[in-house]
Amino acid sequence: MIRMDWFISNLLGGIKLKVRPEDAEVASEILNQPIPEMLDVEGVGNCEQPKCPRCQALDVSCEELNKALSYWTAYAGVPVPVYKQGWTCHACGNEWEDQGGALPEHDDTTH
């Protein structure tokens, strides 16, 4: 459903993982494992997991949905998913481009 209509993703509660009750403990252990620093990709070899240049966390993602702009386009009647360029760290909030340099950050402590 989310692939067909991305705009209602939050309304539906996002993507959910269902497991049998007897598999819940094993599934929880798997989901709570730390992100590996190296991945063995078949046919390619070892690939290093991207890290945040600021805090070195491995919990990063590339090209996140720009929710404000995407929701605005939907409100205007032409829902277009608009993505930010670069990477985002989910641990410290840092954003950077592929070159590894941090994008200008905003300081939430000063208003």
MMTF fields as JSON, N, C-alpha, C and O atoms, coordinates in Angstrom:
{
  "mmtfVersion": "1.0.0",
  "mmtfProducer": "UNKNOWN",
  "numBonds": 443,
  "numAtoms": 444,
  "numGroups": 111,
  "numChains": 1,
  "numModels": 1,
  "chainsPerModel": [1],
  "groupsPerChain": [111],
  "chainIdList": ["A"],
  "bondAtomList": [4, 2, 8, 6, 12, 10, 16, 14, 20, 18, 24, 22, 28, 26, 32, 30, 36, 34, 40, 38, 44, 42, 48, 46, 52, 50, 56, 54, 60, 58, 64, 62, 68, 66, 72, 70, 76, 74, 80, 78, 84, 82, 88, 86, 92, 90, 96, 94, 100, 98, 104, 102, 108, 106, 112, 110, 116, 114, 120, 118, 124, 122, 128, 126, 132, 130, 136, 134, 140, 138, 144, 142, 148, 146, 152, 150, 156, 154, 160, 158, 164, 162, 168, 166, 172, 170, 176, 174, 180, 178, 184, 182, 188, 186, 192, 190, 196, 194, 200, 198, 204, 202, 208, 206, 212, 210, 216, 214, 220, 218, 224, 222, 228, 226, 232, 230, 236, 234, 240, 238, 244, 242, 248, 246, 252, 250, 256, 254, 260, 258, 264, 262, 268, 266, 272, 270, 276, 274, 280, 278, 284, 282, 288, 286, 292, 290, 296, 294, 300, 298, 304, 302, 308, 306, 312, 310, 316, 314, 320, 318, 324, 322, 328, 326, 332, 330, 336, 334, 340, 338, 344, 342, 348, 346, 352, 350, 356, 354, 360, 358, 364, 362, 368, 366, 372, 370, 376, 374, 380, 378, 384, 382, 388, 386, 392, 390, 396, 394, 400, 398, 404, 402, 408, 406, 412, 410, 416, 414, 420, 418, 424, 422, 428, 426, 432, 430, 436, 434, 440, 438],
  "bondOrderList": [1, 1, 1, 1, 1, 1, 1, 1, 1, 1, 1, 1, 1, 1, 1, 1, 1, 1, 1, 1, 1, 1, 1, 1, 1, 1, 1, 1, 1, 1, 1, 1, 1, 1, 1, 1, 1, 1, 1, 1, 1, 1, 1, 1, 1, 1, 1, 1, 1, 1, 1, 1, 1, 1, 1, 1, 1, 1, 1, 1, 1, 1, 1, 1, 1, 1, 1, 1, 1, 1, 1, 1, 1, 1, 1, 1, 1, 1, 1, 1, 1, 1, 1, 1, 1, 1, 1, 1, 1, 1, 1, 1, 1, 1, 1, 1, 1, 1, 1, 1, 1, 1, 1, 1, 1, 1, 1, 1, 1, 1],
  "groupList": [{"groupName": "MET", "atomNameList": ["N", "CA", "C", "O"], "elementList": ["N", "C", "C", "O"], "formalChargeList": [0, 0, 0, 0], "bondAtomList": [1, 0, 2, 1, 3, 2], "bondOrderList": [1, 1, 2], "singleLetterCode": "M", "chemCompType": "L-PEPTIDE LINKING"}, {"groupName": "ILE", "atomNameList": ["N", "CA", "C", "O"], "elementList": ["N", "C", "C", "O"], "formalChargeList": [0, 0, 0, 0], "bondAtomList": [1, 0, 2, 1, 3, 2], "bondOrderList": [1, 1, 2], "singleLetterCode": "I", "chemCompType": "L-PEPTIDE LINKING"}, {"groupName": "ARG", "atomNameList": ["N", "CA", "C", "O"], "elementList": ["N", "C", "C", "O"], "formalChargeList": [0, 0, 0, 0], "bondAtomList": [1, 0, 2, 1, 3, 2], "bondOrderList": [1, 1, 2], "singleLetterCode": "R", "chemCompType": "L-PEPTIDE LINKING"}, {"groupName": "ASP", "atomNameList": ["N", "CA", "C", "O"], "elementList": ["N", "C", "C", "O"], "formalChargeList": [0, 0, 0, 0], "bondAtomList": [1, 0, 2, 1, 3, 2], "bondOrderList": [1, 1, 2], "singleLetterCode": "D", "chemCompType": "L-PEPTIDE LINKING"}, {"groupName": "TRP", "atomNameList": ["N", "CA", "C", "O"], "elementList": ["N", "C", "C", "O"], "formalChargeList": [0, 0, 0, 0], "bondAtomList": [1, 0, 2, 1, 3, 2], "bondOrderList": [1, 1, 2], "singleLetterCode": "W", "chemCompType": "L-PEPTIDE LINKING"}, {"groupName": "PHE", "atomNameList": ["N", "CA", "C", "O"], "elementList": ["N", "C", "C", "O"], "formalChargeList": [0, 0, 0, 0], "bondAtomList": [1, 0, 2, 1, 3, 2], "bondOrderList": [1, 1, 2], "singleLetterCode": "F", "chemCompType": "L-PEPTIDE LINKING"}, {"groupName": "SER", "atomNameList": ["N", "CA", "C", "O"], "elementList": ["N", "C", "C", "O"], "formalChargeList": [0, 0, 0, 0], "bondAtomList": [1, 0, 2, 1, 3, 2], "bondOrderList": [1, 1, 2], "singleLetterCode": "S", "chemCompType": "L-PEPTIDE LINKING"}, {"groupName": "ASN", "atomNameList": ["N", "CA", "C", "O"], "elementList": ["N", "C", "C", "O"], "formalChargeList": [0, 0, 0, 0], "bondAtomList": [1, 0, 2, 1, 3, 2], "bondOrderList": [1, 1, 2], "singleLetterCode": "N", "chemCompType": "L-PEPTIDE LINKING"}, {"groupName": "LEU", "atomNameList": ["N", "CA", "C", "O"], "elementList": ["N", "C", "C", "O"], "formalChargeList": [0, 0, 0, 0], "bondAtomList": [1, 0, 2, 1, 3, 2], "bondOrderList": [1, 1, 2], "singleLetterCode": "L", "chemCompType": "L-PEPTIDE LINKING"}, {"groupName": "GLY", "atomNameList": ["N", "CA", "C", "O"], "elementList": ["N", "C", "C", "O"], "formalChargeList": [0, 0, 0, 0], "bondAtomList": [1, 0, 2, 1, 3, 2], "bondOrderList": [1, 1, 2], "singleLetterCode": "G", "chemCompType": "PEPTIDE LINKING"}, {"groupName": "LYS", "atomNameList": ["N", "CA", "C", "O"], "elementList": ["N", "C", "C", "O"], "formalChargeList": [0, 0, 0, 0], "bondAtomList": [1, 0, 2, 1, 3, 2], "bondOrderList": [1, 1, 2], "singleLetterCode": "K", "chemCompType": "L-PEPTIDE LINKING"}, {"groupName": "VAL", "atomNameList": ["N", "CA", "C", "O"], "elementList": ["N", "C", "C", "O"], "formalChargeList": [0, 0, 0, 0], "bondAtomList": [1, 0, 2, 1, 3, 2], "bondOrderList": [1, 1, 2], "singleLetterCode": "V", "chemCompType": "L-PEPTIDE LINKING"}, {"groupName": "PRO", "atomNameList": ["N", "CA", "C", "O"], "elementList": ["N", "C", "C", "O"], "formalChargeList": [0, 0, 0, 0], "bondAtomList": [1, 0, 2, 1, 3, 2], "bondOrderList": [1, 1, 2], "singleLetterCode": "P", "chemCompType": "L-PEPTIDE LINKING"}, {"groupName": "GLU", "atomNameList": ["N", "CA", "C", "O"], "elementList": ["N", "C", "C", "O"], "formalChargeList": [0, 0, 0, 0], "bondAtomList": [1, 0, 2, 1, 3, 2], "bondOrderList": [1, 1, 2], "singleLetterCode": "E", "chemCompType": "L-PEPTIDE LINKING"}, {"groupName": "ALA", "atomNameList": ["N", "CA", "C", "O"], "elementList": ["N", "C", "C", "O"], "formalChargeList": [0, 0, 0, 0], "bondAtomList": [1, 0, 2, 1, 3, 2], "bondOrderList": [1, 1, 2], "singleLetterCode": "A", "chemCompType": "L-PEPTIDE LINKING"}, {"groupName": "GLN", "atomNameList": ["N", "CA", "C", "O"], "elementList": ["N", "C", "C", "O"], "formalChargeList": [0, 0, 0, 0], "bondAtomList": [1, 0, 2, 1, 3, 2], "bondOrderList": [1, 1, 2], "singleLetterCode": "Q", "chemCompType": "L-PEPTIDE LINKING"}, {"groupName": "CYS", "atomNameList": ["N", "CA", "C", "O"], "elementList": ["N", "C", "C", "O"], "formalChargeList": [0, 0, 0, 0], "bondAtomList": [1, 0, 2, 1, 3, 2], "bondOrderList": [1, 1, 2], "singleLetterCode": "C", "chemCompType": "L-PEPTIDE LINKING"}, {"groupName": "TYR", "atomNameList": ["N", "CA", "C", "O"], "elementList": ["N", "C", "C", "O"], "formalChargeList": [0, 0, 0, 0], "bondAtomList": [1, 0, 2, 1, 3, 2], "bondOrderList": [1, 1, 2], "singleLetterCode": "Y", "chemCompType": "L-PEPTIDE LINKING"}, {"groupName": "THR", "atomNameList": ["N", "CA", "C", "O"], "elementList": ["N", "C", "C", "O"], "formalChargeList": [0, 0, 0, 0], "bondAtomList": [1, 0, 2, 1, 3, 2], "bondOrderList": [1, 1, 2], "singleLetterCode": "T", "chemCompType": "L-PEPTIDE LINKING"}, {"groupName": "HIS", "atomNameList": ["N", "CA", "C", "O"], "elementList": ["N", "C", "C", "O"], "formalChargeList": [0, 0, 0, 0], "bondAtomList": [1, 0, 2, 1, 3, 2], "bondOrderList": [1, 1, 2], "singleLetterCode": "H", "chemCompType": "L-PEPTIDE LINKING"}],
  "groupTypeList": [0, 1, 2, 0, 3, 4, 5, 1, 6, 7, 8, 8, 9, 9, 1, 10, 8, 10, 11, 2, 12, 13, 3, 14, 13, 11, 14, 6, 13, 1, 8, 7, 15, 12, 1, 12, 13, 0, 8, 3, 11, 13, 9, 11, 9, 7, 16, 13, 15, 12, 10, 16, 12, 2, 16, 15, 14, 8, 3, 11, 6, 16, 13, 13, 8, 7, 10, 14, 8, 6, 17, 4, 18, 14, 17, 14, 9, 11, 12, 11, 12, 11, 17, 10, 15, 9, 4, 18, 16, 19, 14, 16, 9, 7, 13, 4, 13, 3, 15, 9, 9, 14, 8, 12, 13, 19, 3, 3, 18, 18, 19],
  "groupIdList": [1, 2, 3, 4, 5, 6, 7, 8, 9, 10, 11, 12, 13, 14, 15, 16, 17, 18, 19, 20, 21, 22, 23, 24, 25, 26, 27, 28, 29, 30, 31, 32, 33, 34, 35, 36, 37, 38, 39, 40, 41, 42, 43, 44, 45, 46, 47, 48, 49, 50, 51, 52, 53, 54, 55, 56, 57, 58, 59, 60, 61, 62, 63, 64, 65, 66, 67, 68, 69, 70, 71, 72, 73, 74, 75, 76, 77, 78, 79, 80, 81, 82, 83, 84, 85, 86, 87, 88, 89, 90, 91, 92, 93, 94, 95, 96, 97, 98, 99, 100, 101, 102, 103, 104, 105, 106, 107, 108, 109, 110, 111],
  "secStructList": [7, 6, 6, 6, 7, 4, 4, 4, 2, 2, 2, 2, 6, 1, 7, 7, 7, 7, 7, 7, 4, 4, 4, 2, 2, 2, 2, 2, 2, 2, 2, 6, 1, 7, 7, 7, 1, 3, 3, 3, 3, 6, 6, 6, 3, 3, 3, 3, 7, 7, 7, 7, 6, 6, 6, 7, 7, 1, 7, 3, 3, 3, 1, 7, 5, 7, 2, 2, 2, 2, 2, 2, 2, 2, 2, 6, 6, 7, 7, 7, 7, 7, 5, 7, 1, 1, 3, 3, 3, 6, 6, 6, 7, 7, 3, 3, 7, 6, 6, 1, 7, 5, 7, 7, 7, 7, 7, 6, 6, 7, 7],
  "xCoordList": [0.827, 0.0, 0.869, 0.559, 1.953, 2.82, 3.491, 3.656, 3.877, 4.478, 3.481, 3.864, 2.206, 1.2, 0.843, 0.588, 0.821, 0.446, 1.297, 0.869, 2.512, 3.477, 2.953, 3.377, 2.044, 1.577, 0.825, 0.837, 0.176, -0.588, 0.23, -0.326, 1.532, 2.398, 2.249, 2.075, 2.31, 2.185, 0.788, 0.63, -0.211, -1.576, -1.739, -2.446, -1.088, -1.164, -0.227, -0.303, 0.651, 1.577, 2.902, 3.633, 3.241, 4.524, 4.539, 3.493, 5.735, 5.906, 5.965, 6.68, 5.23, 5.2, 5.77, 5.587, 6.45, 6.998, 6.129, 5.914, 5.64, 4.831, 5.628, 6.203, 5.644, 6.28, 5.338, 4.489, 5.498, 4.702, 5.107, 6.274, 4.189, 4.524, 5.714, 6.535, 5.802, 6.917, 8.269, 9.315, 8.256, 9.495, 9.831, 10.828, 9.009, 9.172, 10.52, 11.157, 10.961, 12.227, 13.408, 14.292, 13.426, 14.512, 14.483, 15.534, 13.295, 13.179, 13.678, 14.356, 13.353, 13.81, 15.328, 15.95, 15.933, 17.394, 18.034, 19.033, 17.466, 18.007, 17.894, 18.848, 16.738, 16.534, 17.398, 17.714, 17.785, 18.598, 20.094, 20.888, 20.489, 21.917, 22.489, 21.805, 23.737, 24.353, 24.557, 24.667, 24.604, 24.842, 26.288, 27.197, 26.528, 27.908, 28.71, 28.169, 30.011, 30.87, 31.205, 31.406, 31.268, 31.576, 30.46, 29.914, 30.125, 29.117, 29.774, 30.508, 29.521, 30.04, 28.977, 27.962, 29.206, 28.25, 28.696, 29.799, 27.827, 28.157, 28.477, 27.714, 29.592, 30.007, 30.752, 31.326, 30.757, 31.439, 32.572, 33.645, 32.34, 33.326, 32.87, 31.677, 33.829, 33.522, 33.256, 33.998, 32.207, 31.856, 31.777, 31.167, 32.399, 32.371, 31.069, 30.644, 30.444, 29.2, 29.494, 30.462, 28.681, 28.899, 28.768, 27.933, 29.622, 29.603, 29.382, 29.714, 28.821, 28.666, 30.047, 30.789, 30.405, 31.722, 31.844, 32.957, 30.727, 30.778, 30.904, 31.812, 29.992, 29.97, 30.379, 30.441, 30.656, 31.078, 29.993, 30.299, 28.734, 27.638, 27.386, 27.63, 26.902, 26.584, 25.111, 24.709, 24.3, 22.86, 22.604, 22.15, 22.909, 22.783, 21.919, 21.782, 21.338, 20.563, 20.826, 21.239, 20.579, 20.815, 19.485, 18.55, 19.411, 18.236, 16.945, 16.127, 16.754, 15.499, 14.437, 14.745, 13.195, 12.065, 12.016, 12.063, 11.922, 11.732, 10.231, 9.471, 9.815, 8.393, 7.658, 6.566, 8.242, 7.548, 7.235, 6.105, 8.227, 8.024, 7.118, 6.296, 7.26, 6.419, 4.956, 4.062, 4.707, 3.333, 2.739, 1.549, 3.575, 3.096, 2.652, 1.612, 3.438, 3.054, 1.754, 0.93, 1.569, 0.328, -0.848, -1.924, -0.651, -1.706, -2.066, -3.223, -1.065, -1.287, -1.993, -2.366, -2.176, -2.903, -2.032, -2.544, -0.707, 0.222, 1.231, 2.342, 0.866, 1.779, 3.05, 3.008, 4.169, 5.463, 6.41, 6.659, 6.944, 7.909, 9.218, 9.841, 9.63, 10.854, 11.868, 11.574, 13.06, 14.089, 15.209, 15.555, 15.785, 16.966, 18.16, 18.173, 19.145, 20.371, 21.348, 21.441, 22.064, 23.085, 22.653, 21.726, 23.348, 23.19, 22.693, 22.913, 22.018, 21.55, 21.928, 21.733, 22.476, 22.799, 21.612, 21.16, 21.112, 19.969, 20.39, 19.54, 21.688, 22.182, 22.361, 21.955, 22.979, 23.274, 22.581, 22.64, 21.919, 21.207, 22.068, 21.57, 23.337, 24.239, 23.786, 23.299, 23.943, 23.656, 24.908, 25.58, 25.236, 26.42, 26.22, 25.317, 27.085, 27.061, 28.043, 28.802, 28.045, 28.887, 30.371, 31.105, 30.835, 32.255, 32.711, 33.91, 31.787, 32.152, 32.163, 32.36, 31.96, 31.944, 30.559, 29.564, 30.484, 29.191, 28.547, 29.228, 27.257, 26.514, 26.398, 26.542, 26.146, 25.992, 24.919, 23.808, 25.271, 24.32, 23.644, 24.182, 22.466, 21.752, 21.899, 21.848, 22.079, 22.266, 20.944, 20.443, 20.368, 19.076, 19.158, 18.129, 20.376, 20.511, 20.399, 20.18, 20.546, 20.458, 19.227, 19.004, 18.428, 17.215, 17.133, 16.182],
  "yCoordList": [-1.195, 0.0, 1.256, 2.229, 1.233, 2.406, 2.684, 3.848, 1.659, 1.877, 2.478, 3.25, 2.125, 2.648, 4.092, 4.888, 4.438, 5.792, 6.205, 6.082, 6.697, 7.032, 8.089, 8.133, 8.937, 10.049, 9.584, 10.273, 8.428, 7.958, 7.025, 6.375, 6.955, 6.089, 6.339, 5.388, 7.585, 7.889, 7.575, 7.145, 7.778, 7.472, 5.977, 5.59, 5.155, 3.708, 3.203, 2.04, 4.068, 3.659, 3.165, 2.498, 3.467, 3.048, 1.561, 0.926, 1.023, -0.396, -1.153, -0.752, -2.23, -3.03, -4.421, -4.981, -4.953, -6.296, -7.212, -6.952, -8.27, -9.231, -10.525, -11.037, -11.036, -12.327, -13.159, -12.622, -14.446, -15.333, -15.128, -14.843, -15.262, -15.064, -15.91, -15.451, -17.124, -17.99, -17.533, -17.96, -16.671, -16.158, -14.743, -14.169, -14.175, -12.776, -12.517, -11.502, -13.405, -13.187, -13.204, -12.352, -14.168, -14.259, -13.041, -12.486, -12.622, -11.445, -10.199, -9.371, -10.056, -8.909, -8.903, -7.847, -10.062, -10.156, -9.733, -9.014, -10.173, -9.818, -8.314, -7.685, -7.737, -6.308, -5.442, -4.304, -5.972, -5.203, -5.393, -4.831, -6.177, -6.343, -5.02, -4.27, -4.737, -3.508, -3.576, -4.659, -2.427, -2.35, -2.767, -2.21, -3.729, -4.168, -3.09, -2.362, -3.004, -2.029, -2.459, -1.616, -3.78, -4.313, -5.248, -5.987, -5.212, -6.099, -6.948, -6.426, -8.241, -9.127, -9.257, -9.925, -8.619, -8.615, -9.642, -9.559, -10.605, -11.674, -11.11, -10.31, -11.526, -11.079, -9.757, -9.366, -9.056, -7.762, -7.832, -7.272, -8.511, -8.592, -7.779, -7.545, -7.352, -6.584, -5.125, -4.509, -4.592, -3.178, -2.545, -3.098, -1.38, -0.679, 0.09, 0.801, -0.064, 0.639, 2.141, 2.518, 3.008, 4.453, 4.874, 4.352, 5.844, 6.366, 7.864, 8.542, 8.361, 9.808, 10.416, 9.95, 11.445, 12.066, 12.812, 13.089, 13.14, 13.87, 12.921, 13.074, 11.931, 11.087, 9.639, 8.834, 9.304, 7.962, 6.899, 5.707, 7.298, 6.335, 5.661, 6.246, 4.438, 3.684, 3.791, 3.295, 4.422, 4.55, 5.754, 6.805, 5.579, 6.659, 6.213, 5.017, 7.177, 6.849, 7.898, 9.022, 7.502, 8.361, 8.786, 7.99, 10.044, 10.583, 10.363, 9.532, 11.091, 11.005, 11.868, 12.826, 11.518, 12.27, 13.648, 13.767, 14.681, 16.044, 16.184, 16.53, 15.911, 15.823, 17.137, 17.139, 18.25, 19.533, 19.832, 20.185, 19.692, 19.977, 18.944, 19.294, 17.684, 16.631, 16.814, 16.644, 17.162, 17.397, 18.626, 18.656, 19.643, 20.842, 20.5, 20.976, 19.673, 19.296, 18.491, 18.624, 17.656, 16.885, 17.818, 17.639, 18.801, 19.773, 20.567, 20.937, 20.827, 21.561, 20.701, 21.199, 19.405, 18.537, 17.687, 16.905, 17.834, 17.042, 16.395, 16.904, 15.276, 14.667, 14.141, 13.2, 14.761, 14.376, 14.138, 15.06, 12.925, 12.708, 13.42, 13.131, 14.346, 15.117, 14.655, 14.612, 14.311, 13.794, 14.794, 15.541, 14.801, 15.602, 14.913, 13.69, 15.675, 15.094, 14.864, 15.693, 13.771, 13.514, 12.495, 11.714, 12.522, 11.549, 12.222, 13.415, 11.447, 11.926, 10.906, 9.704, 11.396, 10.539, 10.564, 11.633, 9.386, 9.302, 9.39, 9.525, 9.315, 9.404, 10.857, 11.233, 11.685, 13.068, 14.117, 15.308, 13.682, 14.619, 15.299, 16.148, 14.954, 15.549, 15.214, 14.112, 16.156, 15.933, 16.259, 17.249, 15.43, 15.666, 15.105, 14.306, 15.54, 15.05, 13.903, 13.632, 13.218, 12.043, 12.294, 11.355, 13.519, 13.813, 13.666, 13.709, 13.497, 13.287, 14.553, 14.482, 15.696, 16.94, 17.221, 16.912, 17.8, 18.107, 19.29, 20.243, 19.224, 20.364, 21.389, 21.034, 22.64, 23.63, 23.169, 22.819, 23.176, 22.694, 23.86, 24.966, 23.598, 24.617, 24.302, 23.142, 25.33, 25.166, 25.399, 26.523, 24.342, 24.442, 25.065, 25.32, 25.316, 25.82, 27.335, 27.888, 28.017, 29.482, 29.933, 29.528, 30.755, 31.265, 32.735, 33.374],
  "zCoordList": [0.0, 0.0, 0.0, -0.687, 0.769, 0.86, -0.48, -0.847, -1.212, -2.527, -3.518, -4.398, -3.374, -4.301, -3.97, -4.873, -2.681, -2.29, -1.096, 0.052, -1.37, -0.326, 0.634, 1.789, 0.183, 0.993, 2.243, 3.263, 2.171, 3.329, 4.223, 5.109, 4.002, 4.795, 6.286, 7.049, 6.72, 8.149, 8.658, 9.801, 7.842, 8.235, 8.522, 9.452, 7.725, 7.903, 8.991, 9.39, 9.47, 10.526, 10.006, 10.739, 8.764, 8.214, 7.9, 7.766, 7.788, 7.487, 8.801, 9.719, 8.896, 10.113, 9.837, 8.756, 10.82, 10.735, 11.589, 12.773, 10.987, 11.732, 11.88, 10.92, 13.108, 13.38, 14.242, 14.953, 14.169, 15.009, 16.468, 16.738, 17.402, 18.823, 19.283, 20.076, 18.791, 19.209, 18.642, 19.131, 17.618, 17.031, 17.501, 17.063, 18.39, 18.8, 19.472, 19.191, 20.344, 21.048, 20.083, 20.166, 19.17, 18.182, 17.257, 16.936, 16.828, 15.964, 16.675, 16.068, 17.945, 18.728, 18.84, 18.718, 19.069, 19.142, 17.819, 17.814, 16.709, 15.393, 15.16, 14.7, 15.472, 15.253, 16.164, 15.817, 17.332, 18.27, 18.082, 18.837, 17.085, 16.815, 16.309, 15.612, 16.656, 16.152, 14.64, 14.066, 14.015, 12.573, 12.314, 12.929, 11.423, 11.164, 10.42, 9.588, 10.737, 10.059, 8.639, 7.764, 8.405, 7.08, 6.658, 7.476, 5.382, 4.817, 3.741, 2.901, 3.757, 2.726, 1.649, 1.85, 0.501, -0.592, -1.625, -2.166, -1.888, -2.819, -4.204, -4.747, -4.76, -6.08, -6.069, -7.086, -4.935, -4.836, -3.817, -4.041, -2.708, -1.628, -0.435, -0.246, 0.367, 1.563, 1.218, 0.452, 1.782, 1.607, 2.987, 3.902, 3.128, 4.408, 4.554, 3.644, 5.713, 6.013, 6.131, 6.791, 5.506, 5.657, 7.118, 7.856, 7.529, 8.897, 8.87, 7.898, 9.942, 10.108, 10.329, 11.194, 9.566, 9.753, 11.083, 11.528, 11.722, 12.995, 14.187, 15.003, 14.297, 15.503, 15.234, 16.164, 13.994, 13.578, 13.736, 13.69, 13.922, 14.038, 12.692, 11.637, 12.742, 11.529, 11.159, 10.106, 11.993, 11.759, 10.854, 11.307, 9.556, 8.585, 7.42, 7.16, 6.72, 5.527, 4.452, 4.736, 3.23, 2.079, 1.473, 1.379, 1.066, 0.375, 1.142, 0.749, 2.221, 2.963, 2.305, 1.597, 2.546, 2.017, 2.667, 3.891, 1.846, 2.338, 2.587, 1.683, 3.826, 4.14, 3.902, 3.334, 4.326, 4.187, 2.722, 2.383, 1.866, 0.444, -0.217, -1.064, 0.159, -0.412, -0.017, -0.846, 1.253, 1.696, 1.017, 0.705, 0.791, 0.109, -1.314, -1.768, -2.024, -3.385, -3.371, -4.276, -2.345, -2.241, -1.979, -2.55, -1.129, -0.835, -2.087, -2.284, -2.936, -4.175, -5.229, -6.291, -4.931, -5.848, -6.752, -7.553, -6.631, -7.44, -6.494, -6.343, -5.853, -4.88, -5.543, -6.335, -5.21, -5.753, -4.581, -3.805, -4.433, -3.355, -3.695, -4.717, -2.838, -3.044, -2.006, -0.811, -2.471, -1.574, -1.383, -2.298, -0.155, 0.125, -0.511, -0.647, -0.896, -1.429, -0.284, 0.622, -0.31, 0.689, 1.729, 1.517, 2.854, 3.924, 5.192, 5.398, 6.047, 7.341, 8.406, 8.222, 9.534, 10.672, 11.63, 12.042, 11.98, 12.879, 14.344, 15.225, 14.61, 15.99, 16.426, 17.526, 15.551, 15.952, 15.08, 15.384, 13.989, 13.129, 12.078, 11.34, 11.99, 11.008, 9.593, 9.339, 8.675, 7.258, 6.47, 6.758, 5.465, 4.656, 3.267, 3.021, 2.36, 0.989, 0.855, 1.786, -0.287, -0.495, -0.282, 0.027, -0.434, -0.279, 1.173, 1.445, 2.096, 3.49, 4.326, 5.539, 3.718, 4.476, 5.006, 4.35, 6.178, 6.777, 6.068, 5.691, 5.894, 5.381, 6.5, 7.67, 6.175, 7.247, 8.224, 7.828, 9.505, 10.501, 11.195, 11.252, 11.717, 12.46, 13.937, 14.346, 14.719, 16.155, 16.848, 16.867, 17.423, 18.084, 19.467, 20.093, 19.955, 21.319, 21.388, 22.465, 20.247, 20.263, 19.528, 18.387, 20.149, 19.52, 19.735, 19.285]
}
